[in-house]
Amino acid sequence: PGLDRAAEYISSKYAEFGLVPLEGQEHFLVPYTLYQAGWSSEQFLTLLHDNKTTTLSKDQWIPFPFSDSGSFSGEVVFAGYGITAPEHDWDDYKNLDVQDKIVLVLRREPGANDPQSPFNGDESSEHSYFRSKADNAIKHGAKGMLLFTDPSHPNPNDDFRRKGQLYLDPPELNAEQEGPLFLAAQISPEVVQPLFADQSLAEIQQLLDSGKSPAELSFSTTSVELSWS
């Protein structure tokens, strides 16, 4: 309702300024079509660890809009924040073998909102962007990325029910794939916690922020099966 009132207000101002509607239109409010990009209902993500199989429900995960479609089955490797930043002497991939595997990474960056952070302190740098983390995973040979919200910044806006971005132009269907297959999704922290048997996610993040390498942390042997189209 608020958006409708704003549109009516803007329209009234256009008329007040002496503007006229577009040719063929009787009003400033012009109908248009939005196209939604998303995924079919035939999708799944299953984690296997400590002889336990956990199939995530639809309110616990969702593919990123930039992800490819496809399937993967293989090992998961914890890669901290998923950041390689030589200018800050920071490399979450040091001593990690992620070739042809899926990386599990935290959202944001070390010391987010901390003025003493080695990164941008109060402002997020490009290293915190979802796509930047995905591109870095690709550079290290990973087949995909699972990202979860860091415990120091719980996000009430995480909504795994969303259906995909909206566009003014229709999305390209069956577009030719560029580069190697890469699958990326956001998952709920509640399904990540059991993968760290000895420490909480908050403790894991504190260790990472203090400079601990992901390769030095205890992460349960985990594999994943996932598919979407």
C-alpha positions in Angstrom: 0.0 0.0 0.0 2.8 2.4 0.8 4.3 1.9 -2.7 0.9 2.6 -4.3 0.6 5.8 -2.3 4.1 6.8 -3.4 3.2 6.2 -7.0 0.0 8.2 -6.8 2.0 11.1 -5.2 4.6 11.1 -7.9 1.9 11.0 -10.6 0.2 14.0 -9.0 3.5 15.9 -9.0 4.1 15.1 -12.7 0.7 16.6 -13.5 1.4 19.6 -11.3 4.7 20.2 -13.1 2.8 20.1 -16.5 4.2 16.8 -17.7 2.1 14.6 -19.9 1.8 10.8 -20.1 3.7 8.8 -22.7 2.2 8.6 -26.1 -0.7 6.2 -26.1 -1.1 6.3 -22.4 -3.9 8.0 -20.5 -2.1 8.1 -17.1 1.4 8.2 -15.7 0.9 4.8 -14.2 2.0 2.4 -16.9 1.6 -1.4 -16.6 4.6 -3.5 -17.2 5.7 -7.2 -16.9 8.2 -8.6 -14.4 10.0 -11.9 -15.2 11.1 -14.1 -12.4 14.2 -16.2 -12.6 14.2 -19.3 -10.3 14.6 -23.0 -10.0 12.2 -25.9 -10.6 10.7 -27.7 -7.6 12.9 -30.7 -8.4 15.8 -29.8 -6.3 17.5 -31.2 -3.2 20.6 -30.8 -1.0 21.7 -33.6 1.3 24.6 -33.5 3.8 26.3 -36.7 4.9 28.6 -36.6 8.0 29.4 -38.9 10.9 27.3 -41.6 9.3 24.3 -39.3 9.4 22.3 -38.1 6.4 20.5 -34.8 6.6 18.3 -33.7 3.8 17.7 -29.9 4.0 14.1 -28.7 3.8 13.1 -25.9 1.5 13.2 -23.3 4.3 16.9 -24.2 5.1 18.6 -23.5 1.8 18.3 -21.9 -1.6 20.5 -21.7 -4.7 22.0 -18.3 -5.5 20.7 -16.6 -8.7 24.2 -16.6 -10.2 24.6 -20.4 -9.7 24.7 -22.8 -12.6 22.1 -25.6 -12.7 23.2 -29.2 -12.4 24.1 -31.9 -9.9 27.1 -32.7 -7.8 28.1 -35.4 -5.3 31.4 -35.2 -3.4 33.4 -33.8 -0.4 32.8 -30.6 1.4 35.7 -28.5 2.7 35.4 -25.7 5.2 37.2 -22.6 3.8 36.6 -20.0 6.5 35.4 -16.8 4.9 36.4 -18.0 1.4 38.7 -15.0 1.0 42.1 -14.6 -0.6 43.4 -11.1 -0.1 47.2 -10.7 -0.5 46.9 -7.0 0.2 45.8 -8.0 3.8 48.1 -11.0 4.0 45.0 -13.2 4.2 44.3 -16.5 2.5 41.6 -18.9 3.7 42.6 -21.4 1.1 46.1 -21.8 2.4 46.9 -25.6 2.9 43.4 -26.5 1.7 42.7 -28.9 -1.2 39.4 -27.9 -2.7 39.9 -29.2 -6.2 36.7 -30.6 -7.5 35.0 -30.2 -4.1 32.4 -28.0 -2.5 33.6 -25.2 -0.2 31.7 -24.2 2.9 32.2 -20.5 3.8 31.0 -17.8 6.1 29.2 -14.7 5.0 31.0 -11.3 5.2 34.7 -10.9 6.1 37.0 -11.1 9.1 36.3 -8.4 11.7 33.2 -7.1 10.0 32.1 -3.8 11.5 35.3 -3.7 13.6 37.3 -0.5 13.1 40.4 -2.6 13.8 39.7 -5.1 11.1 42.5 -5.8 8.6 39.9 -5.2 5.9 37.7 -2.1 5.6 36.5 -2.0 9.2 33.1 -0.4 9.4 32.4 -0.9 5.7 32.3 -4.2 3.8 34.9 -4.7 1.1 34.5 -6.4 -2.2 35.9 -9.6 -0.6 32.6 -10.0 1.3 30.4 -10.1 -1.8 28.7 -13.4 -2.6 29.9 -13.4 -6.1 33.5 -12.5 -5.1 33.6 -15.6 -2.8 32.2 -17.7 -5.6 34.8 -16.4 -8.1 37.6 -17.1 -5.6 36.3 -20.7 -5.1 36.3 -21.2 -8.8 39.9 -20.0 -9.0 40.9 -22.6 -6.5 39.3 -25.4 -8.5 36.1 -25.9 -6.4 32.9 -27.2 -8.0 30.6 -25.2 -5.8 30.0 -23.1 -2.7 27.7 -23.4 0.3 27.5 -20.1 2.3 26.0 -19.5 5.7 25.4 -16.3 7.7 28.2 -15.7 10.3 27.0 -16.0 13.9 28.2 -12.5 14.9 25.7 -11.0 12.5 22.5 -13.1 12.5 20.4 -11.9 9.7 16.6 -11.9 10.3 16.2 -11.2 6.6 17.5 -14.6 5.5 14.5 -16.0 3.7 15.0 -19.3 2.0 11.5 -19.2 0.7 12.3 -16.5 -1.9 11.7 -17.6 -5.4 14.3 -15.8 -7.4 15.1 -12.3 -8.7 12.7 -10.2 -10.8 13.7 -8.7 -14.1 12.3 -6.3 -16.7 13.7 -8.4 -19.5 12.8 -12.1 -19.9 15.7 -14.3 -18.7 17.6 -16.2 -21.3 16.4 -19.8 -21.3 18.9 -22.6 -22.1 21.7 -20.1 -22.4 25.1 -21.7 -23.2 27.2 -22.4 -20.2 30.3 -20.3 -19.8 33.3 -21.9 -18.0 33.2 -24.9 -15.7 30.1 -26.0 -13.8 29.8 -24.2 -10.5 26.9 -24.7 -8.0 26.3 -22.1 -5.3 23.7 -22.0 -2.5 23.0 -20.3 0.8 22.2 -22.6 3.7 21.0 -22.2 7.3 23.6 -22.0 10.1 21.5 -24.5 12.1 22.4 -27.3 9.6 26.1 -26.2 9.7 26.6 -26.3 13.4 26.6 -30.2 13.7 29.5 -30.3 11.2 31.7 -28.8 13.9 31.6 -31.4 16.7 33.8 -29.7 19.3 33.1 -25.9 18.9 30.2 -23.6 18.3 30.0 -21.5 15.2 30.7 -18.4 17.3 33.9 -20.0 18.6 34.9 -20.9 15.0 34.4 -17.4 13.9 36.4 -16.0 16.8 39.3 -18.3 15.9 39.1 -17.2 12.2 39.1 -13.5 13.1 42.1 -14.0 15.3 44.0 -15.3 12.3 43.5 -19.1 12.7 43.6 -20.9 9.3 40.5 -23.0 8.3 42.9 -25.8 7.6 43.8 -25.9 11.4 40.2 -26.2 12.6 38.3 -29.4 13.3 35.7 -30.0 10.7 33.8 -33.3 10.5 34.3 -35.4 7.3 31.4 -34.3 5.3 30.1 -34.9 1.8 27.1 -33.5 -0.1 24.7 -34.4 -2.8 22.8 -31.6 -4.5 20.9 -30.9 -7.6 18.8 -28.2 -9.1 17.7 -27.0 -12.5 
